[in-house]
Amino acid sequence: MLKISLKEGQYVNIGDDIRVVYVGRSGSNGKLMIEAPKELRISRSVEDVDGKKYYADPKLSIEAQNEIKQILKRERLKNGTR
């Protein structure tokens, strides 16, 4: 898992089609803007009590889960990591 710090307006690209932009804070909540193809389903995940485990929203389709896995795999191969 990658953990990064971003300043307002900074972004992270995932593959060629997805961009996650940090747009600031509101109270204790960070705000993200996600640019992605309309056909890609995006869902939230829930943080476990210990703060280390994340679970996909049950509405996330198998196809979307597989697409995310493929994007992550391509990025790891591109960066020379496992």
C-alpha positions in Angstrom: 0.0 0.0 0.0 1.3 3.5 -0.9 0.9 6.2 1.7 1.5 9.8 0.6 1.0 13.3 1.7 -0.4 15.9 -0.7 -0.9 19.6 -0.6 -4.0 21.2 -1.9 -4.2 21.0 -5.7 -1.6 18.1 -5.9 -2.7 14.9 -7.5 -1.9 11.2 -8.0 -2.4 9.5 -11.4 -3.4 5.9 -11.5 -2.8 4.4 -14.9 -3.6 6.6 -17.9 -7.2 7.4 -17.1 -7.6 8.0 -13.4 -6.5 11.1 -11.4 -7.1 11.7 -7.7 -6.8 15.4 -6.7 -6.5 16.6 -3.1 -8.8 19.6 -2.9 -8.5 20.5 0.8 -10.0 19.9 4.2 -13.3 20.6 5.8 -13.1 20.1 9.6 -11.6 16.6 10.1 -12.4 15.4 6.6 -10.0 15.5 3.6 -11.6 16.2 0.3 -10.7 14.3 -2.9 -11.8 14.8 -6.5 -11.6 11.8 -8.7 -11.4 12.0 -12.5 -12.1 8.7 -14.1 -13.9 7.2 -17.1 -17.7 7.2 -16.6 -17.8 3.4 -17.1 -15.5 2.9 -14.1 -17.4 2.4 -10.9 -15.9 4.2 -7.9 -16.8 3.4 -4.4 -15.7 4.2 -0.9 -14.1 1.8 1.5 -14.4 1.6 5.3 -11.5 1.7 7.7 -11.3 -1.1 10.3 -11.0 -0.3 14.0 -7.3 -0.9 14.1 -6.8 1.7 11.3 -4.9 -0.7 9.0 -7.4 -2.8 7.0 -9.7 -1.5 4.3 -12.7 -3.3 2.8 -14.2 -2.5 -0.5 -17.8 -1.2 -0.6 -20.0 -4.2 -1.3 -21.5 -2.4 -4.3 -18.1 -2.6 -6.1 -18.6 -5.1 -9.0 -16.2 -8.0 -9.6 -15.4 -6.4 -12.9 -14.3 -3.1 -11.2 -12.3 -5.0 -8.6 -10.5 -6.9 -11.4 -9.9 -3.6 -13.3 -8.3 -2.0 -10.2 -6.1 -5.1 -9.6 -4.9 -4.9 -13.2 -4.2 -1.2 -12.9 -2.2 -1.7 -9.7 -0.3 -4.7 -11.3 0.7 -2.5 -14.4 1.9 0.3 -12.1 4.0 -2.1 -10.0 5.5 -3.6 -13.1 6.2 -0.1 -14.6 7.9 1.0 -11.3 9.8 -2.3 -10.9 8.1 -3.3 -7.7 6.1 -6.4 -6.8 
